[in-house]
């Protein structure tokens, strides 16, 4: 294993304290501790909302998917056995819930205004160039299938490895690699100049 691969593995492996605190938090939630559930909600709301918005591309579905995901977390807390990271388990629920919500939609039209919408995470860096770059990138990502968008989102925005993504998406690692291959090929056709460095 090269030094860069070792560093990537180290960054993607949560510290033992993190896993221990996740287990303790879920133990409290299993015991119906509302304060623990609110703590989890505050910790995951932003990340889940951004992920769901990029996946479904329909703002009106985000809150519904988020709420349905957290209802499952609350009602099925006993099904979290600690064999995976807590974030992996929660994102897997969000992924399945988002795809289910998409399938229920009568209107297949993509949310074309998503690239102009302000980020859910407020930032002082709102320079025109950055917004323009983000718009181009998000527009290109928006043209991918939901499954390809999810792989790109997990890889580049959540720094997850293919095995963890495969676990979340309930598919073989090779399927994740294939989706990433097609996604990158599409993005390379649509992006140019410095944006290609993002890939």
Buried (B, 14 or more C-beta within 10 A) or exposed (E): EEEEEEEBEEEBEBEEEEBEEBBEBBBBBBEEEEEBBEBBBEBBEEBBBBBBBBBBBBBEBBEBBBEBBBEBBBEEBEEBEEEBBBBBBBBBBBBBBBBEBBEEEEEEEEBEEBBEEEEEEEEEEEEEEEBEBEBBBBBBBBBBEBBBBBBBBBBBEBEBBBEBBBBBBEBEBEBBBBBBEBBBEBBEEBBEEEBEEEE
